[in-house]
Amino acid sequence: MRKYLDGFFGVLALCGFAASLIVHLRTFWGYTLDLPGGQHLLALALPVVFAPLVLETYRIPPEQRNIVGLPGKLPRWAVAVVIAVSVYAGLNFLVNVASNGSPVVSDGRYVLQEHGRVIRELTAQQYREAIVRQVRGFSGHMLPFYLAPAIWFLFAKRAQRPVVG
């Protein structure tokens, strides 16, 4: 039964990773999800695939965890991919999200706002670019959070839980 659950969670996490990657890559050509706040749909399945990973991690002693903190042994390529994607996500977040303000439409004007205070007015093109940057930052941030459970559920050789008693 556990094998089937691992497969289910692994495939679900892989689908989340693929969806995040597609949305992320499309931003480089100026596309976003054309739903207001649609990029947040990417986070819907994250608790379903990430919670079992976290729960399993807490049940395994730290000395039985691998370099990325997951229980069990991962193939070297998997560790390298998780680390590379995590580094990319961090840099992507800094470049795309840490900029000042959020683009909003206020009283029919495109503005950049921070904590409800208007920083400056934007042109329609600047507004669109700011939205694309937000989506790129958010979708890139989702990548390692879907990739880690996908790799763990699909490829990890599990550490044995200590026998109590």
C-alpha positions as CSV (number, residue, x, y, z in Angstrom):
1,M,0.0,0.0,0.0
2,R,2.8,2.4,0.9
3,K,4.4,1.9,-2.5
4,Y,1.2,3.0,-4.2
5,L,0.8,6.1,-1.9
6,D,4.4,7.0,-2.6
7,G,3.8,6.7,-6.3
8,F,0.6,8.8,-6.1
9,F,2.3,11.5,-4.1
10,G,5.4,11.4,-6.3
11,V,3.4,11.8,-9.5
12,L,1.2,14.5,-8.0
13,A,4.4,16.4,-6.9
14,L,5.9,15.9,-10.4
15,C,2.7,17.3,-12.0
16,G,3.0,20.4,-9.6
17,F,6.6,20.8,-10.6
18,A,5.8,20.6,-14.3
19,A,2.9,23.1,-14.0
20,S,5.2,25.5,-12.1
21,L,8.0,25.1,-14.6
22,I,5.6,25.7,-17.5
23,V,4.2,28.8,-16.0
24,H,7.7,30.0,-15.0
25,L,9.2,29.4,-18.5
26,R,6.3,31.1,-20.2
27,T,7.0,34.3,-18.2
28,F,10.2,34.7,-20.2
29,W,8.1,35.3,-23.3
30,G,5.8,37.7,-21.4
31,Y,2.9,35.3,-20.6
32,T,1.2,34.8,-17.3
33,L,-1.8,33.0,-16.1
34,D,-4.6,35.3,-17.2
35,L,-6.6,34.9,-14.0
36,P,-6.2,37.5,-11.4
37,G,-3.9,35.9,-8.8
38,G,-3.9,32.7,-11.0
39,Q,-0.3,31.9,-10.1
40,H,-1.5,31.1,-6.6
41,L,-3.3,28.1,-8.0
42,L,0.2,26.5,-8.2
43,A,0.3,26.3,-4.4
44,L,-3.0,24.3,-4.0
45,A,-1.5,20.8,-4.1
46,L,1.7,21.8,-2.3
47,P,0.4,20.8,1.2
48,V,-0.8,17.5,-0.1
49,V,2.7,16.5,-1.3
50,F,4.9,18.4,1.1
51,A,3.2,17.5,4.4
52,P,3.8,13.7,4.1
53,L,7.5,14.5,3.3
54,V,7.8,16.7,6.4
55,L,6.1,14.2,8.6
56,E,8.3,11.4,7.5
57,T,11.4,13.6,8.0
58,Y,10.4,14.2,11.6
59,R,10.1,10.5,12.3
60,I,13.7,9.7,11.1
61,P,16.7,10.5,13.3
62,P,18.9,13.3,11.9
63,E,21.9,10.9,11.4
64,Q,19.8,8.9,8.9
65,R,19.0,12.0,6.7
66,N,20.9,12.9,3.6
67,I,22.6,16.1,2.6
68,V,19.3,17.9,1.7
69,G,17.7,16.8,5.0
70,L,15.5,14.1,3.7
71,P,15.3,10.7,5.1
72,G,16.8,7.9,3.0
73,K,19.4,7.8,0.3
74,L,18.9,9.8,-2.9
75,P,20.9,9.3,-6.1
76,R,23.7,11.8,-6.5
77,W,22.0,13.3,-9.6
78,A,18.8,13.9,-7.5
79,V,20.7,15.7,-4.8
80,A,22.5,17.9,-7.4
81,V,19.2,18.7,-9.1
82,V,17.4,19.6,-5.9
83,I,20.3,21.9,-4.8
84,A,20.6,23.5,-8.2
85,V,16.8,24.2,-8.4
86,S,16.8,25.5,-4.9
87,V,19.7,27.9,-5.6
88,Y,18.0,29.1,-8.8
89,A,14.7,29.6,-6.9
90,G,16.4,31.7,-4.2
91,L,18.2,33.9,-6.8
92,N,15.0,34.1,-8.9
93,F,13.0,35.2,-5.8
94,L,15.6,37.9,-5.0
95,V,15.6,39.3,-8.5
96,N,11.8,39.1,-9.2
97,V,10.0,39.5,-5.9
98,A,12.2,41.5,-3.7
99,S,11.7,44.6,-5.9
100,N,9.8,47.5,-4.3
101,G,6.1,47.3,-4.5
102,S,3.3,45.4,-6.1
103,P,1.5,46.4,-9.3
104,V,-2.2,47.2,-8.9
105,V,-4.9,49.0,-10.7
106,S,-6.2,51.9,-8.4
107,D,-8.9,54.3,-9.6
108,G,-8.3,53.2,-13.2
109,R,-4.6,53.9,-13.0
110,Y,-1.7,51.5,-13.0
111,V,0.4,52.1,-9.9
112,L,3.1,50.4,-7.9
113,Q,2.1,50.1,-4.3
114,E,3.8,49.1,-1.1
115,H,1.7,48.4,2.0
116,G,-1.2,50.4,0.5
117,R,1.0,53.5,-0.3
118,V,1.4,54.4,-3.9
119,I,5.0,54.6,-4.9
120,R,4.6,55.7,-8.5
121,E,2.3,55.5,-11.5
122,L,3.1,52.9,-14.2
123,T,2.4,52.8,-17.9
124,A,0.4,49.8,-19.2
125,Q,3.6,48.2,-20.4
126,Q,5.4,48.7,-17.1
127,Y,2.4,47.3,-15.2
128,R,2.4,44.2,-17.5
129,E,6.1,43.7,-16.9
130,A,5.7,44.0,-13.2
131,I,2.9,41.4,-13.2
132,V,5.1,39.0,-15.3
133,R,8.0,39.5,-12.8
134,Q,5.6,38.7,-9.9
135,V,4.4,35.5,-11.6
136,R,8.0,34.5,-12.5
137,G,9.1,35.0,-8.9
138,F,6.2,33.0,-7.5
139,S,6.3,30.2,-10.0
140,G,10.1,29.9,-9.6
141,H,9.7,29.8,-5.8
142,M,7.3,26.8,-6.2
143,L,9.9,24.7,-8.1
144,P,12.0,23.2,-5.3
145,F,8.9,22.7,-3.1
146,Y,7.4,20.4,-5.7
147,L,10.7,18.9,-6.8
148,A,11.9,17.7,-3.4
149,P,8.8,15.6,-2.7
150,A,8.7,14.3,-6.3
151,I,12.3,13.1,-6.1
152,W,11.9,11.7,-2.6
153,F,8.7,9.8,-3.2
154,L,9.8,8.4,-6.6
155,F,13.6,7.8,-6.1
156,A,14.6,7.6,-2.4
157,K,15.9,4.4,-0.9
158,R,14.2,4.8,2.5
159,A,16.0,4.8,5.7
160,Q,14.7,2.3,8.2
161,R,12.7,3.7,11.1
162,P,14.2,2.8,14.4
163,V,12.4,0.0,16.2
164,V,11.1,1.1,19.5
165,G,10.6,-1.4,22.3
